[in-house]
Amino acid sequence: MRRLTGRLDRLEKALAPHAGKLMRVICDGYFGPTNLATSTCSRTRINGVLSECVNLDGCVDDLTSDELENFIQSFPIQDNDALPRSRWA
């Protein structure tokens, strides 16, 4: 049992530097008002890193920070921590 506990501790320490990090990419259009009804967002957590890809239909400058954050938060987070890592990662 100690051996298993030690291995789990090492695994948790190896993954800890990535825990709580955020990578957000926002793609927007240059013209026209922002239409959140046709805009999309995907949120995925892999190895403790939250990746958000926001595709806005319109210009991001039309939104306040709170409006943008509320739009992003309205989408669920797909948790992929249980997926096996690729050998290329």
MARTORLO-467268 format. One record per residue: residue in three letters; x, y, z of N, C-alpha, C, O in turn. Coordinates in steps of 0.05 Angstrom, whole numbers, plus 5000, padded with zeros to 4 digits. Example, Ala and Ser with C-alpha at 12.3 -4.5 7.8 and 13.67 -1.06 7.14 Angstrom:
% MARTORLO-467268
<atom resn="ALA" n_c1="5264" n_c2="4886" n_c3="5156" ca_c1="5246" ca_c2="4910" ca_c3="5156" c_c1="5264" c_c2="4934" c_c3="5156" o_c1="5285" o_c2="4934" o_c3="5169"/>
<atom resn="SER" n_c1="5257" n_c2="4955" n_c3="5142" ca_c1="5273" ca_c2="4979" ca_c3="5143" c_c1="5258" c_c2="5001" c_c3="5157" o_c1="5268" o_c2="5023" o_c3="5161"/>
END
This chain:
% MARTORLO-467268
<atom resn="MET" n_c1="5016" n_c2="4976" n_c3="5000" ca_c1="5000" ca_c2="5000" ca_c3="5000" c_c1="5017" c_c2="5025" c_c3="5000" o_c1="5010" o_c2="5045" o_c3="4987"/>
<atom resn="ARG" n_c1="5040" n_c2="5025" n_c3="5014" ca_c1="5058" ca_c2="5048" ca_c3="5015" c_c1="5069" c_c2="5054" c_c3="4987" o_c1="5072" o_c2="5077" o_c3="4979"/>
<atom resn="ARG" n_c1="5074" n_c2="5032" n_c3="4973" ca_c1="5085" ca_c2="5036" ca_c3="4946" c_c1="5065" c_c2="5050" c_c3="4928" o_c1="5072" o_c2="5068" o_c3="4912"/>
<atom resn="LEU" n_c1="5040" n_c2="5042" n_c3="4930" ca_c1="5019" ca_c2="5055" ca_c3="4914" c_c1="5015" c_c2="5084" c_c3="4922" o_c1="5012" o_c2="5101" o_c3="4905"/>
<atom resn="THR" n_c1="5015" n_c2="5089" n_c3="4948" ca_c1="5013" ca_c2="5117" ca_c3="4958" c_c1="5036" c_c2="5134" c_c3="4948" o_c1="5031" o_c2="5157" o_c3="4940"/>
<atom resn="GLY" n_c1="5060" n_c2="5123" n_c3="4948" ca_c1="5083" ca_c2="5138" ca_c3="4938" c_c1="5081" c_c2="5145" c_c3="4909" o_c1="5087" o_c2="5167" o_c3="4900"/>
<atom resn="ARG" n_c1="5071" n_c2="5126" n_c3="4893" ca_c1="5068" ca_c2="5130" ca_c3="4864" c_c1="5046" c_c2="5152" c_c3="4859" o_c1="5050" o_c2="5169" o_c3="4842"/>
<atom resn="LEU" n_c1="5024" n_c2="5150" n_c3="4875" ca_c1="5003" ca_c2="5170" ca_c3="4871" c_c1="5014" c_c2="5198" c_c3="4879" o_c1="5007" o_c2="5218" o_c3="4866"/>
<atom resn="ASP" n_c1="5029" n_c2="5200" n_c3="4900" ca_c1="5041" ca_c2="5226" ca_c3="4909" c_c1="5059" c_c2="5237" c_c3="4887" o_c1="5057" o_c2="5261" o_c3="4881"/>
<atom resn="ARG" n_c1="5075" n_c2="5221" n_c3="4875" ca_c1="5093" ca_c2="5230" ca_c3="4853" c_c1="5077" c_c2="5239" c_c3="4829" o_c1="5084" o_c2="5259" o_c3="4816"/>
<atom resn="LEU" n_c1="5056" n_c2="5225" n_c3="4822" ca_c1="5039" ca_c2="5232" ca_c3="4800" c_c1="5025" c_c2="5259" c_c3="4805" o_c1="5024" o_c2="5276" o_c3="4788"/>
<atom resn="GLU" n_c1="5014" n_c2="5263" n_c3="4829" ca_c1="5002" ca_c2="5288" ca_c3="4836" c_c1="5021" c_c2="5311" c_c3="4835" o_c1="5014" o_c2="5333" o_c3="4826"/>
<atom resn="LYS" n_c1="5046" n_c2="5307" n_c3="4844" ca_c1="5066" ca_c2="5328" ca_c3="4843" c_c1="5074" c_c2="5335" c_c3="4814" o_c1="5079" o_c2="5358" o_c3="4808"/>
<atom resn="ALA" n_c1="5074" n_c2="5315" n_c3="4797" ca_c1="5081" ca_c2="5320" ca_c3="4769" c_c1="5059" c_c2="5336" c_c3="4755" o_c1="5065" o_c2="5352" o_c3="4737"/>
<atom resn="LEU" n_c1="5034" n_c2="5332" n_c3="4762" ca_c1="5012" ca_c2="5346" ca_c3="4749" c_c1="5006" c_c2="5373" c_c3="4762" o_c1="4993" o_c2="5390" o_c3="4750"/>
<atom resn="ALA" n_c1="5016" n_c2="5377" n_c3="4786" ca_c1="5010" ca_c2="5402" ca_c3="4801" c_c1="5017" c_c2="5428" c_c3="4787" o_c1="5002" o_c2="5447" o_c3="4789"/>
<atom resn="PRO" n_c1="5040" n_c2="5430" n_c3="4773" ca_c1="5047" ca_c2="5455" ca_c3="4760" c_c1="5027" c_c2="5465" c_c3="4740" o_c1="5025" o_c2="5489" o_c3="4735"/>
<atom resn="HIS" n_c1="5011" n_c2="5447" n_c3="4729" ca_c1="4992" ca_c2="5455" ca_c3="4708" c_c1="4964" c_c2="5461" c_c3="4720" o_c1="4948" o_c2="5473" o_c3="4707"/>
<atom resn="ALA" n_c1="4959" n_c2="5453" n_c3="4744" ca_c1="4933" ca_c2="5456" ca_c3="4756" c_c1="4925" c_c2="5485" c_c3="4758" o_c1="4941" o_c2="5502" o_c3="4767"/>
<atom resn="GLY" n_c1="4901" n_c2="5491" n_c3="4750" ca_c1="4890" ca_c2="5518" ca_c3="4752" c_c1="4898" c_c2="5537" c_c3="4731" o_c1="4891" o_c2="5561" o_c3="4732"/>
<atom resn="LYS" n_c1="4913" n_c2="5528" n_c3="4710" ca_c1="4921" ca_c2="5546" ca_c3="4689" c_c1="4898" c_c2="5549" c_c3="4668" o_c1="4882" o_c2="5532" o_c3="4666"/>
<atom resn="LEU" n_c1="4899" n_c2="5572" n_c3="4654" ca_c1="4878" ca_c2="5578" ca_c3="4634" c_c1="4891" c_c2="5586" c_c3="4608" o_c1="4909" o_c2="5602" o_c3="4608"/>
<atom resn="MET" n_c1="4881" n_c2="5575" n_c3="4586" ca_c1="4889" ca_c2="5583" ca_c3="4560" c_c1="4863" c_c2="5591" c_c3="4545" o_c1="4846" o_c2="5574" o_c3="4540"/>
<atom resn="ARG" n_c1="4861" n_c2="5617" n_c3="4538" ca_c1="4837" ca_c2="5627" ca_c3="4525" c_c1="4844" c_c2="5639" c_c3="4498" o_c1="4862" o_c2="5656" o_c3="4496"/>
<atom resn="VAL" n_c1="4829" n_c2="5631" n_c3="4477" ca_c1="4833" ca_c2="5641" ca_c3="4450" c_c1="4806" c_c2="5653" c_c3="4442" o_c1="4786" o_c2="5640" o_c3="4443"/>
<atom resn="ILE" n_c1="4807" n_c2="5679" n_c3="4434" ca_c1="4782" ca_c2="5692" ca_c3="4425" c_c1="4786" c_c2="5700" c_c3="4396" o_c1="4804" o_c2="5716" o_c3="4389"/>
<atom resn="CYS" n_c1="4768" n_c2="5690" n_c3="4379" ca_c1="4768" ca_c2="5698" ca_c3="4350" c_c1="4743" c_c2="5714" c_c3="4346" o_c1="4721" o_c2="5706" o_c3="4352"/>
<atom resn="ASP" n_c1="4746" n_c2="5738" n_c3="4334" ca_c1="4723" ca_c2="5755" ca_c3="4329" c_c1="4724" c_c2="5766" c_c3="4301" o_c1="4745" o_c2="5765" o_c3="4288"/>
<atom resn="GLY" n_c1="4701" n_c2="5778" n_c3="4292" ca_c1="4700" ca_c2="5791" ca_c3="4266" c_c1="4706" c_c2="5821" c_c3="4270" o_c1="4704" o_c2="5831" o_c3="4293"/>
<atom resn="TYR" n_c1="4713" n_c2="5834" n_c3="4249" ca_c1="4721" ca_c2="5862" ca_c3="4251" c_c1="4697" c_c2="5880" c_c3="4247" o_c1="4698" o_c2="5904" o_c3="4255"/>
<atom resn="PHE" n_c1="4676" n_c2="5871" n_c3="4235" ca_c1="4654" ca_c2="5888" ca_c3="4227" c_c1="4628" c_c2="5879" c_c3="4239" o_c1="4624" o_c2="5855" o_c3="4244"/>
<atom resn="GLY" n_c1="4610" n_c2="5897" n_c3="4244" ca_c1="4583" ca_c2="5891" ca_c3="4253" c_c1="4581" c_c2="5887" c_c3="4283" o_c1="4601" o_c2="5882" o_c3="4296"/>
<atom resn="PRO" n_c1="4557" n_c2="5889" n_c3="4293" ca_c1="4553" ca_c2="5884" ca_c3="4322" c_c1="4556" c_c2="5855" c_c3="4329" o_c1="4552" o_c2="5837" o_c3="4313"/>
<atom resn="THR" n_c1="4563" n_c2="5850" n_c3="4354" ca_c1="4567" ca_c2="5823" ca_c3="4363" c_c1="4540" c_c2="5809" c_c3="4368" o_c1="4523" o_c2="5820" o_c3="4381"/>
<atom resn="ASN" n_c1="4537" n_c2="5785" n_c3="4357" ca_c1="4512" ca_c2="5770" ca_c3="4360" c_c1="4519" c_c2="5745" c_c3="4377" o_c1="4530" o_c2="5726" o_c3="4366"/>
<atom resn="LEU" n_c1="4513" n_c2="5746" n_c3="4402" ca_c1="4520" ca_c2="5723" ca_c3="4420" c_c1="4503" c_c2="5698" c_c3="4414" o_c1="4511" o_c2="5676" o_c3="4421"/>
<atom resn="ALA" n_c1="4480" n_c2="5702" n_c3="4401" ca_c1="4463" ca_c2="5679" ca_c3="4395" c_c1="4476" c_c2="5661" c_c3="4374" o_c1="4470" o_c2="5637" o_c3="4373"/>
<atom resn="THR" n_c1="4492" n_c2="5672" n_c3="4357" ca_c1="4506" ca_c2="5656" ca_c3="4336" c_c1="4535" c_c2="5652" c_c3="4342" o_c1="4549" o_c2="5639" o_c3="4327"/>
<atom resn="SER" n_c1="4545" n_c2="5662" n_c3="4365" ca_c1="4572" ca_c2="5658" ca_c3="4373" c_c1="4575" c_c2="5631" c_c3="4388" o_c1="4555" o_c2="5621" o_c3="4398"/>
<atom resn="THR" n_c1="4599" n_c2="5620" n_c3="4389" ca_c1="4603" ca_c2="5594" ca_c3="4402" c_c1="4627" c_c2="5595" c_c3="4420" o_c1="4644" o_c2="5613" o_c3="4419"/>
<atom resn="CYS" n_c1="4628" n_c2="5575" n_c3="4438" ca_c1="4650" ca_c2="5573" ca_c3="4456" c_c1="4653" c_c2="5543" c_c3="4464" o_c1="4633" o_c2="5529" o_c3="4468"/>
<atom resn="SER" n_c1="4678" n_c2="5534" n_c3="4465" ca_c1="4683" ca_c2="5507" ca_c3="4475" c_c1="4703" c_c2="5509" c_c3="4497" o_c1="4723" o_c2="5524" o_c3="4496"/>
<atom resn="ARG" n_c1="4698" n_c2="5494" n_c3="4519" ca_c1="4715" ca_c2="5494" ca_c3="4543" c_c1="4723" c_c2="5466" c_c3="4550" o_c1="4705" o_c2="5449" o_c3="4553"/>
<atom resn="THR" n_c1="4749" n_c2="5461" n_c3="4551" ca_c1="4759" ca_c2="5434" ca_c3="4556" c_c1="4781" c_c2="5435" c_c3="4577" o_c1="4798" o_c2="5452" o_c3="4576"/>
<atom resn="ARG" n_c1="4780" n_c2="5417" n_c3="4596" ca_c1="4801" ca_c2="5415" ca_c3="4616" c_c1="4817" c_c2="5389" c_c3="4611" o_c1="4806" o_c2="5367" o_c3="4611"/>
<atom resn="ILE" n_c1="4843" n_c2="5392" n_c3="4606" ca_c1="4860" ca_c2="5370" ca_c3="4602" c_c1="4885" c_c2="5373" c_c3="4620" o_c1="4898" o_c2="5393" o_c3="4619"/>
<atom resn="ASN" n_c1="4889" n_c2="5353" n_c3="4637" ca_c1="4912" ca_c2="5353" ca_c3="4655" c_c1="4913" c_c2="5379" c_c3="4672" o_c1="4934" o_c2="5390" o_c3="4677"/>
<atom resn="GLY" n_c1="4889" n_c2="5388" n_c3="4681" ca_c1="4887" ca_c2="5411" ca_c3="4699" c_c1="4888" c_c2="5438" c_c3="4685" o_c1="4884" o_c2="5458" o_c3="4698"/>
<atom resn="VAL" n_c1="4892" n_c2="5439" n_c3="4659" ca_c1="4893" ca_c2="5464" ca_c3="4644" c_c1="4866" c_c2="5468" c_c3="4630" o_c1="4857" o_c2="5450" o_c3="4615"/>
<atom resn="LEU" n_c1="4853" n_c2="5491" n_c3="4635" ca_c1="4828" ca_c2="5497" ca_c3="4623" c_c1="4833" c_c2="5511" c_c3="4597" o_c1="4846" o_c2="5533" o_c3="4596"/>
<atom resn="SER" n_c1="4824" n_c2="5500" n_c3="4574" ca_c1="4827" ca_c2="5512" ca_c3="4548" c_c1="4800" c_c2="5522" c_c3="4539" o_c1="4780" o_c2="5507" o_c3="4538"/>
<atom resn="GLU" n_c1="4798" n_c2="5547" n_c3="4531" ca_c1="4773" ca_c2="5559" ca_c3="4522" c_c1="4778" c_c2="5571" c_c3="4494" o_c1="4796" o_c2="5586" o_c3="4489"/>
<atom resn="CYS" n_c1="4760" n_c2="5563" n_c3="4475" ca_c1="4761" ca_c2="5574" ca_c3="4448" c_c1="4735" c_c2="5588" c_c3="4442" o_c1="4714" o_c2="5575" o_c3="4441"/>
<atom resn="VAL" n_c1="4736" n_c2="5614" n_c3="4440" ca_c1="4712" ca_c2="5631" ca_c3="4436" c_c1="4712" c_c2="5641" c_c3="4407" o_c1="4731" o_c2="5653" o_c3="4398"/>
<atom resn="ASN" n_c1="4690" n_c2="5636" n_c3="4393" ca_c1="4686" ca_c2="5645" ca_c3="4366" c_c1="4662" c_c2="5665" c_c3="4366" o_c1="4639" o_c2="5657" o_c3="4368"/>
<atom resn="LEU" n_c1="4669" n_c2="5691" n_c3="4365" ca_c1="4648" ca_c2="5711" ca_c3="4366" c_c1="4639" c_c2="5719" c_c3="4338" o_c1="4655" o_c2="5722" o_c3="4320"/>
<atom resn="ASP" n_c1="4613" n_c2="5722" n_c3="4335" ca_c1="4601" ca_c2="5732" ca_c3="4310" c_c1="4599" c_c2="5762" c_c3="4313" o_c1="4578" o_c2="5772" o_c3="4322"/>
<atom resn="GLY" n_c1="4619" n_c2="5776" n_c3="4307" ca_c1="4621" ca_c2="5805" ca_c3="4310" c_c1="4646" c_c2="5813" c_c3="4324" o_c1="4665" o_c2="5797" o_c3="4327"/>
<atom resn="CYS" n_c1="4648" n_c2="5838" n_c3="4333" ca_c1="4672" ca_c2="5849" ca_c3="4345" c_c1="4672" c_c2="5846" c_c3="4375" o_c1="4652" o_c2="5853" o_c3="4388"/>
<atom resn="VAL" n_c1="4694" n_c2="5838" n_c3="4386" ca_c1="4696" ca_c2="5835" ca_c3="4415" c_c1="4695" c_c2="5862" c_c3="4430" o_c1="4687" o_c2="5863" o_c3="4453"/>
<atom resn="ASP" n_c1="4701" n_c2="5883" n_c3="4416" ca_c1="4700" ca_c2="5910" ca_c3="4428" c_c1="4672" c_c2="5919" c_c3="4435" o_c1="4669" o_c2="5937" o_c3="4450"/>
<atom resn="ASP" n_c1="4652" n_c2="5905" n_c3="4424" ca_c1="4624" ca_c2="5912" ca_c3="4430" c_c1="4615" c_c2="5902" c_c3="4457" o_c1="4594" o_c2="5910" o_c3="4467"/>
<atom resn="LEU" n_c1="4631" n_c2="5884" n_c3="4469" ca_c1="4624" ca_c2="5872" ca_c3="4495" c_c1="4641" c_c2="5883" c_c3="4517" o_c1="4664" o_c2="5890" o_c3="4514"/>
<atom resn="THR" n_c1="4628" n_c2="5885" n_c3="4541" ca_c1="4644" ca_c2="5891" ca_c3="4565" c_c1="4657" c_c2="5866" c_c3="4574" o_c1="4651" o_c2="5844" o_c3="4565"/>
<atom resn="SER" n_c1="4676" n_c2="5869" n_c3="4592" ca_c1="4690" ca_c2="5845" ca_c3="4603" c_c1="4671" c_c2="5827" c_c3="4617" o_c1="4673" o_c2="5802" o_c3="4615"/>
<atom resn="ASP" n_c1="4652" n_c2="5838" n_c3="4632" ca_c1="4632" ca_c2="5822" ca_c3="4646" c_c1="4614" c_c2="5807" c_c3="4626" o_c1="4607" o_c2="5783" o_c3="4631"/>
<atom resn="GLU" n_c1="4605" n_c2="5820" n_c3="4605" ca_c1="4588" ca_c2="5807" ca_c3="4585" c_c1="4603" c_c2="5783" c_c3="4572" o_c1="4591" o_c2="5762" o_c3="4568"/>
<atom resn="LEU" n_c1="4628" n_c2="5787" n_c3="4565" ca_c1="4644" ca_c2="5766" ca_c3="4553" c_c1="4648" c_c2="5743" c_c3="4573" o_c1="4645" o_c2="5720" o_c3="4565"/>
<atom resn="GLU" n_c1="4654" n_c2="5750" n_c3="4597" ca_c1="4659" ca_c2="5729" ca_c3="4618" c_c1="4633" c_c2="5713" c_c3="4623" o_c1="4634" o_c2="5688" o_c3="4626"/>
<atom resn="ASN" n_c1="4610" n_c2="5727" n_c3="4625" ca_c1="4585" ca_c2="5713" ca_c3="4629" c_c1="4578" c_c2="5695" c_c3="4605" o_c1="4567" o_c2="5673" o_c3="4609"/>
<atom resn="PHE" n_c1="4584" n_c2="5704" n_c3="4581" ca_c1="4579" ca_c2="5687" ca_c3="4557" c_c1="4596" c_c2="5662" c_c3="4558" o_c1="4586" o_c2="5640" o_c3="4554"/>
<atom resn="ILE" n_c1="4622" n_c2="5665" n_c3="4565" ca_c1="4640" ca_c2="5642" ca_c3="4566" c_c1="4631" c_c2="5622" c_c3="4588" o_c1="4631" o_c2="5598" o_c3="4585"/>
<atom resn="GLN" n_c1="4624" n_c2="5634" n_c3="4612" ca_c1="4616" ca_c2="5617" ca_c3="4635" c_c1="4590" c_c2="5602" c_c3="4630" o_c1="4585" o_c2="5582" o_c3="4644"/>
<atom resn="SER" n_c1="4575" n_c2="5610" n_c3="4610" ca_c1="4549" ca_c2="5597" ca_c3="4605" c_c1="4553" c_c2="5570" c_c3="4591" o_c1="4534" o_c2="5554" o_c3="4588"/>
<atom resn="PHE" n_c1="4577" n_c2="5564" n_c3="4582" ca_c1="4583" ca_c2="5539" ca_c3="4568" c_c1="4596" c_c2="5519" c_c3="4588" o_c1="4612" o_c2="5527" o_c3="4605"/>
<atom resn="PRO" n_c1="4588" n_c2="5493" n_c3="4586" ca_c1="4599" ca_c2="5474" ca_c3="4605" c_c1="4628" c_c2="5467" c_c3="4598" o_c1="4638" o_c2="5470" o_c3="4576"/>
<atom resn="ILE" n_c1="4642" n_c2="5457" n_c3="4619" ca_c1="4670" ca_c2="5449" ca_c3="4615" c_c1="4670" c_c2="5419" c_c3="4610" o_c1="4659" o_c2="5403" o_c3="4626"/>
<atom resn="GLN" n_c1="4682" n_c2="5411" n_c3="4588" ca_c1="4685" ca_c2="5382" ca_c3="4583" c_c1="4711" c_c2="5373" c_c3="4596" o_c1="4733" o_c2="5384" o_c3="4590"/>
<atom resn="ASP" n_c1="4709" n_c2="5355" n_c3="4614" ca_c1="4732" ca_c2="5346" ca_c3="4630" c_c1="4745" c_c2="5321" c_c3="4617" o_c1="4733" o_c2="5300" o_c3="4617"/>
<atom resn="ASN" n_c1="4769" n_c2="5325" n_c3="4606" ca_c1="4782" ca_c2="5303" ca_c3="4592" c_c1="4806" c_c2="5292" c_c3="4608" o_c1="4824" o_c2="5280" o_c3="4597"/>
<atom resn="ASP" n_c1="4807" n_c2="5297" n_c3="4634" ca_c1="4829" ca_c2="5287" ca_c3="4651" c_c1="4830" c_c2="5257" c_c3="4651" o_c1="4852" o_c2="5246" o_c3="4656"/>
<atom resn="ALA" n_c1="4808" n_c2="5244" n_c3="4646" ca_c1="4807" ca_c2="5214" ca_c3="4647" c_c1="4818" c_c2="5202" c_c3="4622" o_c1="4822" o_c2="5177" o_c3="4621"/>
<atom resn="LEU" n_c1="4821" n_c2="5218" n_c3="4601" ca_c1="4830" ca_c2="5206" ca_c3="4575" c_c1="4860" c_c2="5200" c_c3="4576" o_c1="4875" o_c2="5214" o_c3="4589"/>
<atom resn="PRO" n_c1="4868" n_c2="5179" n_c3="4563" ca_c1="4897" ca_c2="5172" ca_c3="4563" c_c1="4912" c_c2="5193" c_c3="4547" o_c1="4902" o_c2="5204" o_c3="4527"/>
<atom resn="ARG" n_c1="4936" n_c2="5199" n_c3="4555" ca_c1="4953" ca_c2="5218" ca_c3="4541" c_c1="4964" c_c2="5206" c_c3="4515" o_c1="4970" o_c2="5182" o_c3="4514"/>
<atom resn="SER" n_c1="4966" n_c2="5222" n_c3="4495" ca_c1="4978" ca_c2="5213" ca_c3="4470" c_c1="5008" c_c2="5209" c_c3="4474" o_c1="5021" o_c2="5222" o_c3="4490"/>
<atom resn="ARG" n_c1="5019" n_c2="5190" n_c3="4459" ca_c1="5048" ca_c2="5186" ca_c3="4461" c_c1="5063" c_c2="5209" c_c3="4449" o_c1="5087" o_c2="5211" o_c3="4453"/>
<atom resn="TRP" n_c1="5050" n_c2="5227" n_c3="4434" ca_c1="5063" ca_c2="5250" ca_c3="4422" c_c1="5062" c_c2="5274" c_c3="4440" o_c1="5075" o_c2="5294" o_c3="4435"/>
<atom resn="ALA" n_c1="5047" n_c2="5273" n_c3="4462" ca_c1="5045" ca_c2="5296" ca_c3="4480" c_c1="5069" c_c2="5299" c_c3="4498" o_c1="5071" o_c2="5317" o_c3="4514"/>
END
